[in-house]
């Protein structure tokens, strides 16, 4: 049976869920939808979607249910009354922690179903474009069965059977993204505090962000240094970078701009210096950052 005739279900009709539903409808799929606020389905029903009266009706309408919710607790809240998921696949594109994702996989399996976790790496307007991609992990057979559908939303990057991996990759990307956004706003606030031209500053910041890959070098080389614990300090040492981090904190205090973000960065450099990495490259912050994980795992941090 051609994939474009396969019935699908989408639960959660925020901007992402609505965009996904429109893409699936345009590809020829019959799509059943459900949302806690029923009015969010109105426009989709006008374009061909079928509104389910309750979650159980939505899930039983299709072998595949795509969830676009706030977190995994919302999945439990909505699907808990459905005791039998035999033969059904749940693709959960909600954000949460890796361990809660693993627990959710067990929960779905306990009801006879299969869970594939996913993390979409573009905003709703970019879904279905060449720039769209998403991470997936979990049941390999279920992923392969439904990959043609998922590819309609964007390219797929399957990370393996460990269901936690999609969340980890998603959160790792958002770790960089959210921190970068916050740092740009902090930088703009510093400029504005003395009456400087914010527009010019942001133009320079955009350019600088794009230069970062060429400044720090190829990702493969950085990964090799991090995994191998190699942090040669020929250029940007912890001492040098830490001094600059301190100056950013002081400038924030002088200008009355929030210091929480630069304080956090300076604390990392201070910790790296205290751990004996003052003469090492800035990448030695990695050793400080992962030390908490080693502590929790019972590994002496001095090793």
C-alpha positions as CSV (number, residue, x, y, z in Angstrom):
1,X,0.0,0.0,0.0
2,X,1.5,3.4,-1.0
3,X,2.6,5.4,2.1
4,X,0.4,8.3,1.0
5,X,-2.7,6.3,1.7
6,X,-1.7,5.3,5.2
7,X,-3.9,6.8,8.0
8,X,-2.0,8.8,10.6
9,X,-2.8,10.5,13.9
10,X,-1.4,13.8,15.3
11,X,-2.1,14.7,18.9
12,X,-1.1,18.2,20.1
13,X,-1.9,21.0,17.8
14,X,0.4,23.8,18.7
15,X,2.3,25.5,15.9
16,X,4.5,22.4,15.4
17,X,1.6,19.9,15.4
18,X,-0.5,22.1,13.0
19,X,2.4,22.4,10.6
20,X,3.0,18.6,10.7
21,X,-0.6,17.9,10.1
22,X,-0.7,20.2,7.1
23,X,2.4,18.6,5.6
24,X,0.9,15.1,6.0
25,X,-2.4,16.1,4.6
26,X,-0.7,17.6,1.6
27,X,1.2,14.3,1.0
28,X,-2.2,12.5,0.8
29,X,-2.4,11.0,4.2
30,X,-5.7,10.8,6.0
31,X,-4.9,12.4,9.3
32,X,-6.9,12.2,12.5
33,X,-6.2,15.0,15.0
34,X,-7.0,15.7,18.7
35,X,-6.1,18.6,21.0
36,X,-7.1,19.5,24.5
37,X,-8.4,22.8,23.1
38,X,-10.7,21.5,20.4
39,X,-10.8,24.8,18.5
40,X,-7.2,24.4,17.4
41,X,-8.3,21.7,15.1
42,X,-10.9,23.8,13.3
43,X,-8.7,25.1,10.5
44,X,-7.2,21.6,10.0
45,X,-10.6,20.0,9.7
46,X,-11.5,22.5,7.0
47,X,-8.5,21.3,5.0
48,X,-9.3,17.6,5.4
49,X,-8.3,16.4,8.8
50,X,-10.6,14.3,10.9
51,X,-11.3,15.5,14.4
52,X,-11.4,12.8,17.1
53,X,-13.8,13.2,20.0
54,X,-11.3,11.8,22.5
55,X,-7.7,10.6,22.6
56,X,-8.6,6.9,22.4
57,X,-10.5,7.5,19.2
58,X,-7.5,9.3,17.8
59,X,-5.0,6.6,18.6
60,X,-7.2,3.7,17.4
61,X,-7.7,5.5,14.1
62,X,-4.1,4.8,13.0
63,X,-1.2,2.6,13.6
64,X,1.0,5.6,14.0
65,X,0.4,8.4,16.4
66,X,2.7,11.5,16.4
67,X,2.7,13.5,19.7
68,X,3.7,17.1,19.7
69,X,3.2,18.1,23.3
70,X,5.0,20.2,26.0
71,X,6.6,17.2,27.8
72,X,6.2,13.5,28.4
73,X,3.9,14.0,31.4
74,X,1.4,15.3,28.9
75,X,1.6,12.0,27.1
76,X,0.7,10.2,30.3
77,X,-2.1,12.6,31.0
78,X,-3.6,12.1,27.5
79,X,-2.9,8.4,26.8
80,X,-3.3,6.9,30.3
81,X,-6.9,5.7,29.7
82,X,-5.7,3.7,26.7
83,X,-4.6,0.4,28.2
84,X,-3.9,-1.5,24.9
85,X,-1.4,-0.1,22.4
86,X,-0.7,-3.4,20.7
87,X,0.6,-3.0,17.2
88,X,0.8,0.8,17.5
89,X,3.8,3.1,17.3
90,X,4.0,6.3,19.3
91,X,6.4,8.9,17.9
92,X,6.9,11.4,20.7
93,X,8.4,14.7,19.5
94,X,8.0,16.3,22.9
95,X,10.9,17.7,24.8
96,X,11.9,16.1,28.1
97,X,14.9,14.5,29.9
98,X,16.6,11.4,28.6
99,X,15.7,9.3,31.6
100,X,12.0,10.3,31.5
101,X,12.1,9.3,27.8
102,X,13.4,5.9,28.7
103,X,10.7,5.5,31.3
104,X,8.1,6.4,28.7
105,X,9.4,3.7,26.3
106,X,8.9,1.2,29.1
107,X,5.4,2.5,29.7
108,X,4.4,2.3,26.0
109,X,6.0,-1.2,25.7
110,X,4.0,-2.3,28.8
111,X,0.9,-1.6,26.9
112,X,2.0,-3.5,23.8
113,X,3.2,-0.5,21.8
114,X,6.5,0.8,20.4
115,X,8.0,4.2,21.2
116,X,10.2,6.2,18.9
117,X,11.5,9.4,20.5
118,X,12.3,12.4,18.3
119,X,13.7,15.9,18.5
120,X,12.8,18.3,15.7
121,X,15.6,20.8,15.2
122,X,13.8,23.6,13.2
123,X,10.8,25.8,14.1
124,X,7.4,25.0,12.7
125,X,7.6,27.3,9.5
126,X,10.7,25.4,8.4
127,X,9.2,21.9,8.6
128,X,9.1,20.1,5.3
129,X,11.9,22.2,3.8
130,X,15.4,21.1,2.8
131,X,16.7,22.7,6.0
132,X,14.5,20.6,8.3
133,X,15.9,17.6,10.2
134,X,15.1,15.7,13.3
135,X,16.8,13.2,15.6
136,X,15.1,9.8,16.3
137,X,15.9,6.9,18.5
138,X,14.2,3.9,20.0
139,X,12.6,0.8,18.4
140,X,14.5,0.3,15.2
141,X,11.8,-1.7,13.4
142,X,9.2,0.8,14.3
143,X,11.4,3.6,13.0
144,X,12.1,1.9,9.7
145,X,8.4,1.2,9.3
146,X,7.5,4.8,9.6
147,X,10.6,6.6,8.3
148,X,9.0,7.4,4.9
149,X,6.3,9.4,6.8
150,X,8.8,11.1,9.1
151,X,10.9,12.1,6.1
152,X,8.0,14.3,4.9
153,X,8.7,16.5,7.9
154,X,12.4,16.7,7.4
155,X,15.5,14.6,7.0
156,X,15.8,11.9,9.6
157,X,18.9,11.1,11.8
158,X,18.4,7.8,13.5
159,X,20.7,7.4,16.5
160,X,20.0,3.8,17.5
161,X,17.9,1.7,19.8
162,X,18.8,3.6,23.0
163,X,15.7,5.7,23.2
164,X,17.5,8.4,25.2
165,X,19.8,9.5,22.4
166,X,17.4,11.6,20.4
167,X,16.6,13.7,23.5
168,X,20.3,14.0,24.4
169,X,21.2,15.2,20.9
170,X,18.2,17.5,20.8
171,X,19.0,19.0,24.2
172,X,22.7,19.3,23.3
173,X,21.8,21.4,20.3
174,X,19.4,23.5,22.3
175,X,22.1,23.9,25.0
176,X,24.2,25.8,22.4
177,X,21.3,27.5,20.8
178,X,19.7,28.9,24.0
179,X,23.0,29.9,25.5
180,X,24.0,31.7,22.3
181,X,20.7,33.6,22.2
182,X,21.0,34.6,25.8
183,X,24.6,35.8,25.3
184,X,23.6,37.9,22.3
185,X,20.9,39.6,24.3
186,X,23.4,40.2,27.2
187,X,25.9,41.7,24.7
188,X,23.2,43.9,23.2
189,X,22.3,45.1,26.7
190,X,25.9,46.0,27.5
191,X,26.1,48.1,24.3
192,X,22.8,49.8,25.0
193,X,23.8,50.6,28.6
194,X,26.2,53.3,27.3
195,X,24.0,54.4,24.5
196,X,25.9,52.4,21.9
197,X,24.3,51.4,18.5
198,X,22.6,48.1,19.2
199,X,21.9,47.5,15.5
200,X,25.6,47.8,14.6
201,X,26.6,45.6,17.5
202,X,24.2,42.8,16.5
203,X,25.4,42.9,12.9
204,X,29.0,42.3,14.3
205,X,27.8,39.6,16.7
206,X,26.0,37.8,13.8
207,X,29.2,37.8,11.9
208,X,31.2,36.7,14.9
209,X,29.0,33.7,15.6
210,X,29.4,32.6,12.0
211,X,33.2,32.7,12.4
212,X,33.2,30.5,15.5
213,X,33.7,27.2,13.6
214,X,36.7,28.6,11.7
215,X,38.1,30.0,15.0
216,X,37.9,26.7,17.0
217,X,38.7,24.4,14.1
218,X,37.1,21.3,12.6
219,X,34.6,19.6,14.8
220,X,36.4,16.2,14.3
221,X,39.6,17.7,15.8
222,X,37.8,19.3,18.7
223,X,36.0,16.0,19.4
224,X,39.3,14.1,19.4
225,X,40.8,16.6,21.8
226,X,37.8,16.3,24.2
227,X,37.7,12.5,24.1
228,X,41.4,12.2,24.4
229,X,41.8,14.8,27.2
230,X,44.2,16.9,25.1
231,X,44.2,20.6,25.9
232,X,47.4,22.2,24.6
233,X,47.7,25.8,25.7
234,X,49.6,27.4,22.9
235,X,46.8,30.0,22.1
236,X,43.7,30.7,24.2
237,X,44.6,29.5,27.7
238,X,42.2,29.3,30.6
239,X,44.1,32.1,32.4
240,X,43.7,34.4,29.4
241,X,40.1,33.6,28.7
242,X,39.2,33.6,32.4
243,X,40.5,37.1,32.7
244,X,38.2,38.2,29.9
245,X,35.3,36.4,31.5
246,X,36.1,38.4,34.7
247,X,36.1,41.7,32.8
248,X,32.6,40.9,31.3
249,X,31.3,40.4,34.8
250,X,32.8,43.7,36.0
251,X,31.5,45.5,32.9
252,X,28.0,44.1,33.7
253,X,28.2,45.3,37.2
254,X,29.4,48.8,36.1
255,X,26.5,49.1,33.6
256,X,23.8,47.6,35.7
257,X,23.2,44.7,33.3
258,X,22.3,41.3,34.6
259,X,25.4,39.3,35.5
260,X,24.0,35.8,35.9
261,X,25.2,34.5,32.5
262,X,28.7,35.9,32.6
263,X,29.0,34.8,36.3
264,X,28.3,31.3,35.2
265,X,31.0,31.4,32.6
266,X,33.5,33.0,34.9
267,X,32.8,30.3,37.5
268,X,33.8,27.6,35.0
269,X,37.1,29.3,34.3
270,X,37.7,29.8,38.0
271,X,37.0,26.1,38.6
272,X,39.4,25.1,35.7
273,X,42.1,27.3,37.2
274,X,41.6,25.8,40.6
275,X,41.9,22.3,39.1
276,X,45.3,23.2,37.6
277,X,44.3,24.0,34.0
278,X,45.3,27.6,34.0
279,X,48.0,27.0,31.4
280,X,45.8,24.7,29.3
281,X,43.6,25.5,26.4
282,X,40.1,26.8,27.1
283,X,38.8,23.3,26.0
284,X,40.0,22.1,29.4
285,X,36.7,23.5,30.8
286,X,35.4,20.2,29.5
287,X,37.1,18.4,32.4
288,X,35.4,20.7,34.9
289,X,32.0,20.4,33.3
290,X,32.1,16.6,33.2
291,X,33.5,16.3,36.7
292,X,30.0,16.4,38.2
293,X,29.0,13.4,36.2
294,X,32.1,11.5,37.3
295,X,31.3,12.4,40.9
296,X,27.8,11.1,40.6
297,X,29.1,7.9,39.0
298,X,31.5,7.3,41.9
299,X,34.7,8.0,39.8
300,X,37.3,10.0,41.6
301,X,37.5,13.4,39.9
302,X,41.3,13.4,40.1
303,X,41.5,10.5,37.6
